[in-house]
Amino acid sequence: MRLFPIFSVKFNRSQAMILERIKEYIDCKGITIAAFERSIGMSNASFGKSLKKQGSNRF
């Protein structure tokens, strides 16, 4: 069972919107992606990698 289904290889439109909103939140708070990942207990670079994948799968 996947804990974070939004971090799959392919992104649909709603998943991409979720990632964009989380990125906006991180930018607004002025923290790094790594700090965000640590604060929510994610593994190192997992969210950052998802952002890169999402960027290459733009609609």
Beta strands, then each sheet from edge to edge (+ up, - down):
end
